[in-house]
Amino acid sequence: MIPLLFLLQAAAAATTPAAPPPWTVTTRPSADPTITSTLTGVTSADGNARLIVRCDAGAAKVVSVQLFSKVPLGGPPDRPVSLTVDGGMAMIDNWEFVEKGAYERGEVAVTTLTTAIAKGKTIALHTTTAAGVAVDATFAGPSNAQPVTGVLAACGYTLGAVPVAAPTPKPTK
């Protein structure tokens, strides 16, 4: 007789979709049919985290760099995330946090991060949980810039260029 715990673990494993191959660009609809999400990413060397570059395109177009972790990050408040590419200078900024993830969506920060990620061979990330426990992950960079440029293009961004916002229309009298 097979223990119930073993069956539950097998069922959970069978229903968890496998992550796509590293840096594969995927387009998928969101819960809101007016928004399409295009993303690419990679799982960490230890399998405990995922780094994603994502475009959500609808009435507004937003590119974000995201981290998802098997270690619960504890949600808000915003806190520092350090990203180091190929042993260079750490890029540190406050990211927004949710229970199992964190993301950066500021246009200047996203431009800096995606430019570095697109050229990187090794990407090291450091942050903490809401309780102050260190979370570190190492990711393999893409073999070329195409996956990152593809996601950026889905939102009208160009690699290395901060997007220029359209002028706000003047109110009519």
N, C-alpha and C positions, 0 to 999 in steps of 0.2 A: 504494500500500500504506500502511495506517495504522500508525504506530509503536505498539509494544506499550505504551509508557508512556501514550500518549493513551487507549488502550482501558482500561487499569487505572484511570486517573483518572475516566473516564466511568462505569465500573462502580461505583467507590466513591461517586461523586456520586449515582448512581441508587439505591444501597442505603441512603443516609443519609436518614432521615425528616426532612421539613421541620419546623421548629419551628411550633407552633400560633400563631395570631394572638396579639399581645400581650395578656396578662392574661386569657386564656381559661381557665376552670376545667375541668380534665380529671380524670376518675376512672379509675383503671386497677388491675387486680389486680397483685399482686407475685408473686415466685417462691414465696412462702409463701401458700397459698390462704386462710389465716386473717387475712391483712392486706390492707387496701385502701389505696391511696395516692390522695390527692386533691391536686392542685397547680395553681398558676397562676404565671405568670412572664413575663419579657420578655427579649429579646436586647438587648445593649448597642448603642449608637449605631454603633460600629465593627464590630459583628458578631463580636467576639472573646470575648464572655462572655455568660453567662445568669444572671439573678437569679431565684430561685424561692422561693415560699412553699409549704410542703408539709406535709400531714397524713398520717401513717401510723397507721391505726386498726386495731387488733387487740385482744389482751388488754390491752395498754397503748396509750394514745393519745399520740402525740408530734408536736408541730408544730415545724418547723425552717425557718430562713431559710438558703438555700443559694446558693453561687456556683460556677459551673462555668466554666472558662477554657480557651481553646485553648492558652494558654501553660501548660505543666506547672508546677504550683505546688510540686511536690516532696514532698508528703506531710508527715507529722509533723516536728517538734513543733507544738503549738498556737502560734499567733502572732496579733498584733493585726490586726484588720480595722477600718477606719474607714468609716462610712456617714454621708453628709451629705445631708440632704433639703432641697431648695429653698434651698441656701446657708446653712442654719442651723448650729447647733452640731453638731460631729462627734460621733457616737456610736461609741465605740471599745471593743472588747472582744476577748478572745482567743477565736478560733474554732478548731474542730477541722479539721485539714487531711487530705486524701487527695491522691493524685497530681495530679488535674486539678480538684480542687474543695475547697471549705471550707464548713463549716456551723456554725450556732449553734442549739442546742436547749434552752438554759436557759429556763425558763418566764418569768422576769422579763425577761430580755433579749429573748426572742421577742415578748413583749407590747409592749415599748418599740419594737422594730423594726417590727413589723407595724402598730402604730398610726401611726407616722410614714410608712411606705410607703403605707398606704391613703389618706393625705391628700396625698402628695407629687406634684409635677409633674415634678421632676428629681431623680434619685437618683445621687449620685456615690459610688463605692466605691474605696478604696485599701487595698492590702495588699502583701506581698512574697512572692517565691518563697522556698523554703528556702535558696537561695543568696544572698538579699538583693536580688534584682532587683525593682524597683517594678512593680506591676501596678495599673493604673488603668482604671476603666470608668465610663461614664455611661449611665444608663438612664432611659427615659421612665416616669413614674409612671402608675398606672391612672387612667382618666377619672373613676372614682368608687370608693368603698370596697367595692362588691359582690364583686369577685373575691376580695379578701383575706378579707372576712367569710364568704364561702362556704367557703373552705378551712378557716378556723378552726372554723366550725360543724360540719364533718365530724369534728372531734376533740372537740367539746363545748366549745370555747373561745368567748369573746365578745370582740370587738374592744375593746381598751383595758382589759380586766380580766384580772389574773393568775389562772389557774385555781386553784381550791381543791382540794387533794388530799383524797380520801376518807380518813377516819381509818383507821389500821392496826388491824385486829381484834386484840383481846387473845388471847394464846395460851390454849388450853383446857388444863385440868389433867387 
